[in-house]
Amino acid sequence: MGGTFDPIHYGHLVAAEGARYQFRLDKVVFIPAGRPPHKTAQEISPARHRIMMTLLALQSNPHFTFSSVEVERPGPSYTVDTVHEMRRCFPGAELYFITGADAVLEILSWYRVEELLSLCYFVAATRPGYRLENLQQCLGGLPGHLLQRIYTMEVPALAISSTDIRRRVREGRPIKYLLPEAVERYIYRVGLYRDGAVPAEPLLAATPCRAADGREEETL
Protein backbone atom coordinates (compact mmCIF):
# COMPACT_ATOMS: atom_id res chain seq x y z
CA MET A 1 0.00 0.00 0.00
CA GLY A 2 1.49 3.30 -1.05
CA GLY A 3 0.95 6.80 0.28
CA THR A 4 2.63 9.71 1.99
CA PHE A 5 0.99 8.66 5.31
CA ASP A 6 1.23 12.22 6.61
CA PRO A 7 -0.28 11.12 8.91
CA ILE A 8 -1.46 7.54 8.53
CA HIS A 9 -5.07 7.19 9.76
CA TYR A 10 -7.91 4.72 10.13
CA GLY A 11 -8.96 5.20 6.50
CA HIS A 12 -5.64 3.74 5.36
CA LEU A 13 -5.88 0.85 7.80
CA VAL A 14 -9.49 -0.02 6.97
CA ALA A 15 -8.71 0.10 3.24
CA ALA A 16 -5.70 -2.18 3.70
CA GLU A 17 -7.63 -4.73 5.76
CA GLY A 18 -10.57 -4.60 3.35
CA ALA A 19 -8.29 -5.25 0.38
CA ARG A 20 -6.53 -8.05 2.25
CA TYR A 21 -9.86 -9.78 2.82
CA GLN A 22 -11.46 -9.06 -0.55
CA PHE A 23 -8.45 -10.10 -2.64
CA ARG A 24 -7.22 -12.81 -0.24
CA LEU A 25 -3.83 -11.23 0.26
CA ASP A 26 -1.24 -12.90 2.49
CA LYS A 27 0.06 -9.57 3.75
CA VAL A 28 -0.11 -5.84 3.11
CA VAL A 29 3.18 -3.95 2.90
CA PHE A 30 2.88 -0.25 3.80
CA ILE A 31 5.36 1.84 1.81
CA PRO A 32 5.64 5.51 2.78
CA ALA A 33 6.40 7.61 -0.29
CA GLY A 34 9.91 8.97 -0.62
CA ARG A 35 9.85 12.09 -2.78
CA PRO A 36 6.65 12.02 -4.86
CA PRO A 37 7.23 13.77 -8.22
CA HIS A 38 3.95 15.72 -7.84
CA LYS A 39 4.78 17.20 -4.41
CA THR A 40 7.51 19.51 -3.18
CA ALA A 41 9.63 18.74 -0.13
CA GLN A 42 7.79 21.47 1.78
CA GLU A 43 4.43 19.77 1.28
CA ILE A 44 5.20 16.60 3.21
CA SER A 45 6.69 15.91 6.62
CA PRO A 46 10.20 14.45 6.90
CA ALA A 47 10.34 10.76 6.11
CA ARG A 48 11.58 9.85 9.60
CA HIS A 49 8.32 11.04 11.16
CA ARG A 50 6.09 9.40 8.56
CA ILE A 51 7.99 6.14 9.07
CA MET A 52 7.50 6.26 12.82
CA MET A 53 3.79 7.01 12.56
CA THR A 54 3.35 4.14 10.11
CA LEU A 55 5.20 1.68 12.35
CA LEU A 56 3.11 2.72 15.35
CA ALA A 57 -0.13 2.26 13.39
CA LEU A 58 0.70 -1.29 12.24
CA GLN A 59 1.51 -2.88 15.58
CA SER A 60 -1.86 -4.56 16.18
CA ASN A 61 -2.24 -6.37 12.84
CA PRO A 62 0.06 -9.37 12.14
CA HIS A 63 -0.83 -9.20 8.43
CA PHE A 64 0.58 -5.68 8.04
CA THR A 65 4.27 -5.08 7.37
CA PHE A 66 6.40 -2.09 6.50
CA SER A 67 9.05 -1.21 3.95
CA SER A 68 11.23 1.88 3.66
CA VAL A 69 12.24 1.09 0.08
CA GLU A 70 10.99 4.42 -1.28
CA VAL A 71 12.38 6.73 1.38
CA GLU A 72 15.79 5.03 1.08
CA ARG A 73 15.91 5.39 -2.70
CA PRO A 74 17.42 8.71 -3.87
CA GLY A 75 15.59 10.94 -6.32
CA PRO A 76 11.87 11.04 -7.18
CA SER A 77 9.72 8.07 -6.08
CA TYR A 78 8.22 6.27 -9.05
CA THR A 79 5.73 3.50 -8.34
CA VAL A 80 7.02 1.34 -11.19
CA ASP A 81 10.46 1.17 -9.53
CA THR A 82 8.86 0.23 -6.21
CA VAL A 83 6.80 -2.56 -7.78
CA HIS A 84 9.89 -3.95 -9.51
CA GLU A 85 11.55 -4.07 -6.08
CA MET A 86 8.54 -5.83 -4.57
CA ARG A 87 8.61 -8.42 -7.34
CA ARG A 88 12.28 -9.04 -6.60
CA CYS A 89 11.53 -9.52 -2.90
CA PHE A 90 8.43 -11.66 -3.45
CA PRO A 91 9.23 -13.73 -6.57
CA GLY A 92 6.20 -15.44 -8.05
CA ALA A 93 3.72 -13.48 -5.91
CA GLU A 94 0.67 -11.81 -7.43
CA LEU A 95 0.95 -8.15 -6.42
CA TYR A 96 -1.84 -5.64 -5.76
CA PHE A 97 -1.01 -1.96 -5.37
CA ILE A 98 -3.54 -0.33 -3.03
CA THR A 99 -4.03 3.41 -3.26
CA GLY A 100 -6.75 6.04 -3.28
CA ALA A 101 -9.05 6.53 -6.25
CA ASP A 102 -7.95 10.18 -6.44
CA ALA A 103 -4.40 9.02 -7.15
CA VAL A 104 -5.61 6.57 -9.78
CA LEU A 105 -7.41 9.42 -11.54
CA GLU A 106 -3.96 10.70 -12.50
CA ILE A 107 -2.54 7.32 -13.47
CA LEU A 108 -2.26 8.14 -17.18
CA SER A 109 0.35 10.75 -16.26
CA TRP A 110 2.38 8.30 -14.18
CA TYR A 111 5.86 7.26 -15.22
CA ARG A 112 5.84 4.13 -17.45
CA VAL A 113 2.19 3.46 -16.62
CA GLU A 114 1.64 0.58 -19.06
CA GLU A 115 4.69 -1.23 -17.73
CA LEU A 116 3.44 -0.60 -14.19
CA LEU A 117 0.01 -2.08 -14.88
CA SER A 118 1.59 -5.14 -16.46
CA LEU A 119 3.50 -5.77 -13.21
CA CYS A 120 0.64 -5.60 -10.70
CA TYR A 121 -3.07 -5.12 -10.17
CA PHE A 122 -4.35 -1.81 -8.81
CA VAL A 123 -6.95 -1.43 -6.08
CA ALA A 124 -8.50 2.05 -6.10
CA ALA A 125 -10.06 2.70 -2.69
CA THR A 126 -13.06 5.04 -2.92
CA ARG A 127 -15.14 7.04 -0.48
CA PRO A 128 -18.90 6.34 -0.14
CA GLY A 129 -20.77 8.12 -2.91
CA TYR A 130 -17.69 8.41 -5.12
CA ARG A 131 -18.71 8.80 -8.76
CA LEU A 132 -17.10 5.81 -10.43
CA GLU A 133 -17.92 7.23 -13.85
CA ASN A 134 -15.27 9.91 -13.21
CA LEU A 135 -12.69 7.19 -12.74
CA GLN A 136 -13.88 5.25 -15.76
CA GLN A 137 -13.78 8.38 -17.92
CA CYS A 138 -10.23 9.26 -16.85
CA LEU A 139 -9.01 5.73 -17.51
CA GLY A 140 -10.64 5.51 -20.93
CA GLY A 141 -7.29 5.97 -22.66
CA LEU A 142 -5.90 2.70 -21.32
CA PRO A 143 -5.94 -0.46 -23.42
CA GLY A 144 -8.70 -2.84 -22.35
CA HIS A 145 -6.39 -5.55 -21.05
CA LEU A 146 -4.73 -3.04 -18.70
CA LEU A 147 -8.01 -1.43 -17.64
CA GLN A 148 -9.13 -4.87 -16.41
CA ARG A 149 -6.23 -4.83 -13.94
CA ILE A 150 -7.71 -1.92 -11.97
CA TYR A 151 -10.28 -2.73 -9.29
CA THR A 152 -12.34 -0.37 -7.14
CA MET A 153 -13.28 -0.90 -3.51
CA GLU A 154 -15.54 1.33 -1.42
CA VAL A 155 -14.12 2.16 2.02
CA PRO A 156 -16.46 4.05 4.41
CA ALA A 157 -13.55 5.21 6.61
CA LEU A 158 -11.98 7.07 3.68
CA ALA A 159 -14.10 10.06 4.64
CA ILE A 160 -11.12 10.64 6.97
CA SER A 161 -8.27 12.51 5.31
CA SER A 162 -4.69 13.35 6.23
CA THR A 163 -5.25 16.92 5.02
CA ASP A 164 -8.13 17.38 7.47
CA ILE A 165 -6.11 15.89 10.35
CA ARG A 166 -3.20 18.28 9.71
CA ARG A 167 -5.62 21.21 9.57
CA ARG A 168 -7.25 20.14 12.82
CA VAL A 169 -3.90 20.03 14.60
CA ARG A 170 -3.00 23.52 13.34
CA GLU A 171 -6.36 24.86 14.51
CA GLY A 172 -6.24 23.11 17.88
CA ARG A 173 -9.24 20.87 17.13
CA PRO A 174 -9.42 17.20 18.24
CA ILE A 175 -8.14 14.35 16.09
CA LYS A 176 -9.07 11.55 18.49
CA TYR A 177 -10.77 8.54 16.81
CA LEU A 178 -9.52 9.58 13.38
CA LEU A 179 -6.24 7.70 13.72
CA PRO A 180 -4.60 5.22 16.13
CA GLU A 181 -4.02 6.57 19.60
CA ALA A 182 -0.28 5.87 19.38
CA VAL A 183 -0.07 8.03 16.24
CA GLU A 184 -2.07 10.80 17.89
CA ARG A 185 0.30 10.80 20.88
CA TYR A 186 3.31 10.88 18.56
CA ILE A 187 1.98 13.89 16.63
CA TYR A 188 1.53 15.90 19.81
CA ARG A 189 4.76 14.80 21.48
CA VAL A 190 7.03 15.73 18.57
CA GLY A 191 5.02 18.79 17.52
CA LEU A 192 3.97 17.88 13.99
CA TYR A 193 1.66 20.07 11.90
CA ARG A 194 1.85 23.14 14.11
CA ASP A 195 2.50 26.42 12.29
CA GLY A 196 6.05 27.59 12.86
CA ALA A 197 6.97 24.62 15.05
CA VAL A 198 10.11 22.57 14.40
CA PRO A 199 9.25 18.90 15.02
CA ALA A 200 11.45 17.03 17.46
CA GLU A 201 13.44 14.00 16.39
CA PRO A 202 11.62 10.64 16.26
CA LEU A 203 11.14 9.06 19.65
CA LEU A 204 12.07 5.57 18.52
CA ALA A 205 14.63 4.17 16.12
CA ALA A 206 12.95 3.06 12.90
CA THR A 207 13.96 -0.17 11.24
CA PRO A 208 13.95 -0.49 7.43
CA CYS A 209 11.35 -3.25 7.46
CA ARG A 210 9.45 -4.58 10.46
CA ALA A 211 6.43 -6.83 10.74
CA ALA A 212 3.49 -5.43 12.70
CA ASP A 213 4.10 -7.95 15.48
CA GLY A 214 7.63 -6.66 15.94
CA ARG A 215 9.46 -9.41 14.04
CA GLU A 216 12.33 -8.21 11.91
CA GLU A 217 11.94 -8.93 8.22
CA GLU A 218 14.19 -8.68 5.21
CA THR A 219 14.51 -5.11 4.04
CA LEU A 220 12.52 -4.68 0.84
C-alpha positions as CSV (number, residue, x, y, z in Angstrom):
1,M,0.0,0.0,0.0
2,G,1.5,3.3,-1.1
3,G,0.9,6.8,0.3
4,T,2.6,9.7,2.0
5,F,1.0,8.7,5.3
6,D,1.2,12.2,6.6
7,P,-0.3,11.1,8.9
8,I,-1.5,7.5,8.5
9,H,-5.1,7.2,9.8
10,Y,-7.9,4.7,10.1
11,G,-9.0,5.2,6.5
12,H,-5.6,3.7,5.4
13,L,-5.9,0.8,7.8
14,V,-9.5,0.0,7.0
15,A,-8.7,0.1,3.2
16,A,-5.7,-2.2,3.7
17,E,-7.6,-4.7,5.8
18,G,-10.6,-4.6,3.4
19,A,-8.3,-5.3,0.4
20,R,-6.5,-8.1,2.3
21,Y,-9.9,-9.8,2.8
22,Q,-11.5,-9.1,-0.6
23,F,-8.5,-10.1,-2.6
24,R,-7.2,-12.8,-0.2
25,L,-3.8,-11.2,0.3
26,D,-1.2,-12.9,2.5
27,K,0.1,-9.6,3.7
28,V,-0.1,-5.8,3.1
29,V,3.2,-3.9,2.9
30,F,2.9,-0.3,3.8
31,I,5.4,1.8,1.8
32,P,5.6,5.5,2.8
33,A,6.4,7.6,-0.3
34,G,9.9,9.0,-0.6
35,R,9.8,12.1,-2.8
36,P,6.7,12.0,-4.9
37,P,7.2,13.8,-8.2
38,H,4.0,15.7,-7.8
39,K,4.8,17.2,-4.4
40,T,7.5,19.5,-3.2
41,A,9.6,18.7,-0.1
42,Q,7.8,21.5,1.8
43,E,4.4,19.8,1.3
44,I,5.2,16.6,3.2
45,S,6.7,15.9,6.6
46,P,10.2,14.4,6.9
47,A,10.3,10.8,6.1
48,R,11.6,9.9,9.6
49,H,8.3,11.0,11.2
50,R,6.1,9.4,8.6
51,I,8.0,6.1,9.1
52,M,7.5,6.3,12.8
53,M,3.8,7.0,12.6
54,T,3.3,4.1,10.1
55,L,5.2,1.7,12.4
56,L,3.1,2.7,15.3
57,A,-0.1,2.3,13.4
58,L,0.7,-1.3,12.2
59,Q,1.5,-2.9,15.6
60,S,-1.9,-4.6,16.2
61,N,-2.2,-6.4,12.8
62,P,0.1,-9.4,12.1
63,H,-0.8,-9.2,8.4
64,F,0.6,-5.7,8.0
65,T,4.3,-5.1,7.4
66,F,6.4,-2.1,6.5
67,S,9.1,-1.2,3.9
68,S,11.2,1.9,3.7
69,V,12.2,1.1,0.1
70,E,11.0,4.4,-1.3
71,V,12.4,6.7,1.4
72,E,15.8,5.0,1.1
73,R,15.9,5.4,-2.7
74,P,17.4,8.7,-3.9
75,G,15.6,10.9,-6.3
76,P,11.9,11.0,-7.2
77,S,9.7,8.1,-6.1
78,Y,8.2,6.3,-9.1
79,T,5.7,3.5,-8.3
80,V,7.0,1.3,-11.2
81,D,10.5,1.2,-9.5
82,T,8.9,0.2,-6.2
83,V,6.8,-2.6,-7.8
84,H,9.9,-3.9,-9.5
85,E,11.6,-4.1,-6.1
86,M,8.5,-5.8,-4.6
87,R,8.6,-8.4,-7.3
88,R,12.3,-9.0,-6.6
89,C,11.5,-9.5,-2.9
90,F,8.4,-11.7,-3.5
91,P,9.2,-13.7,-6.6
92,G,6.2,-15.4,-8.0
93,A,3.7,-13.5,-5.9
94,E,0.7,-11.8,-7.4
95,L,0.9,-8.2,-6.4
96,Y,-1.8,-5.6,-5.8
97,F,-1.0,-2.0,-5.4
98,I,-3.5,-0.3,-3.0
99,T,-4.0,3.4,-3.3
100,G,-6.7,6.0,-3.3
101,A,-9.0,6.5,-6.3
102,D,-7.9,10.2,-6.4
103,A,-4.4,9.0,-7.1
104,V,-5.6,6.6,-9.8
105,L,-7.4,9.4,-11.5
106,E,-4.0,10.7,-12.5
107,I,-2.5,7.3,-13.5
108,L,-2.3,8.1,-17.2
109,S,0.4,10.7,-16.3
110,W,2.4,8.3,-14.2
111,Y,5.9,7.3,-15.2
112,R,5.8,4.1,-17.4
113,V,2.2,3.5,-16.6
114,E,1.6,0.6,-19.1
115,E,4.7,-1.2,-17.7
116,L,3.4,-0.6,-14.2
117,L,0.0,-2.1,-14.9
118,S,1.6,-5.1,-16.5
119,L,3.5,-5.8,-13.2
120,C,0.6,-5.6,-10.7
121,Y,-3.1,-5.1,-10.2
122,F,-4.3,-1.8,-8.8
123,V,-7.0,-1.4,-6.1
124,A,-8.5,2.1,-6.1
125,A,-10.1,2.7,-2.7
126,T,-13.1,5.0,-2.9
127,R,-15.1,7.0,-0.5
128,P,-18.9,6.3,-0.1
129,G,-20.8,8.1,-2.9
130,Y,-17.7,8.4,-5.1
131,R,-18.7,8.8,-8.8
132,L,-17.1,5.8,-10.4
133,E,-17.9,7.2,-13.8
134,N,-15.3,9.9,-13.2
135,L,-12.7,7.2,-12.7
136,Q,-13.9,5.3,-15.8
137,Q,-13.8,8.4,-17.9
138,C,-10.2,9.3,-16.9
139,L,-9.0,5.7,-17.5
140,G,-10.6,5.5,-20.9
141,G,-7.3,6.0,-22.7
142,L,-5.9,2.7,-21.3
143,P,-5.9,-0.5,-23.4
144,G,-8.7,-2.8,-22.3
145,H,-6.4,-5.5,-21.0
146,L,-4.7,-3.0,-18.7
147,L,-8.0,-1.4,-17.6
148,Q,-9.1,-4.9,-16.4
149,R,-6.2,-4.8,-13.9
150,I,-7.7,-1.9,-12.0
151,Y,-10.3,-2.7,-9.3
152,T,-12.3,-0.4,-7.1
153,M,-13.3,-0.9,-3.5
154,E,-15.5,1.3,-1.4
155,V,-14.1,2.2,2.0
156,P,-16.5,4.1,4.4
157,A,-13.6,5.2,6.6
158,L,-12.0,7.1,3.7
159,A,-14.1,10.1,4.6
160,I,-11.1,10.6,7.0
161,S,-8.3,12.5,5.3
162,S,-4.7,13.3,6.2
163,T,-5.3,16.9,5.0
164,D,-8.1,17.4,7.5
165,I,-6.1,15.9,10.3
166,R,-3.2,18.3,9.7
167,R,-5.6,21.2,9.6
168,R,-7.3,20.1,12.8
169,V,-3.9,20.0,14.6
170,R,-3.0,23.5,13.3
171,E,-6.4,24.9,14.5
172,G,-6.2,23.1,17.9
173,R,-9.2,20.9,17.1
174,P,-9.4,17.2,18.2
175,I,-8.1,14.4,16.1
176,K,-9.1,11.6,18.5
177,Y,-10.8,8.5,16.8
178,L,-9.5,9.6,13.4
179,L,-6.2,7.7,13.7
180,P,-4.6,5.2,16.1
181,E,-4.0,6.6,19.6
182,A,-0.3,5.9,19.4
183,V,-0.1,8.0,16.2
184,E,-2.1,10.8,17.9
185,R,0.3,10.8,20.9
186,Y,3.3,10.9,18.6
187,I,2.0,13.9,16.6
188,Y,1.5,15.9,19.8
189,R,4.8,14.8,21.5
190,V,7.0,15.7,18.6
191,G,5.0,18.8,17.5
192,L,4.0,17.9,14.0
193,Y,1.7,20.1,11.9
194,R,1.8,23.1,14.1
195,D,2.5,26.4,12.3
196,G,6.0,27.6,12.9
197,A,7.0,24.6,15.1
198,V,10.1,22.6,14.4
199,P,9.3,18.9,15.0
200,A,11.4,17.0,17.5
201,E,13.4,14.0,16.4
202,P,11.6,10.6,16.3
203,L,11.1,9.1,19.7
204,L,12.1,5.6,18.5
205,A,14.6,4.2,16.1
206,A,12.9,3.1,12.9
207,T,14.0,-0.2,11.2
208,P,13.9,-0.5,7.4
209,C,11.3,-3.2,7.5
210,R,9.5,-4.6,10.5
211,A,6.4,-6.8,10.7
212,A,3.5,-5.4,12.7
213,D,4.1,-8.0,15.5
214,G,7.6,-6.7,15.9
215,R,9.5,-9.4,14.0
216,E,12.3,-8.2,11.9
217,E,11.9,-8.9,8.2
218,E,14.2,-8.7,5.2
219,T,14.5,-5.1,4.0
220,L,12.5,-4.7,0.8
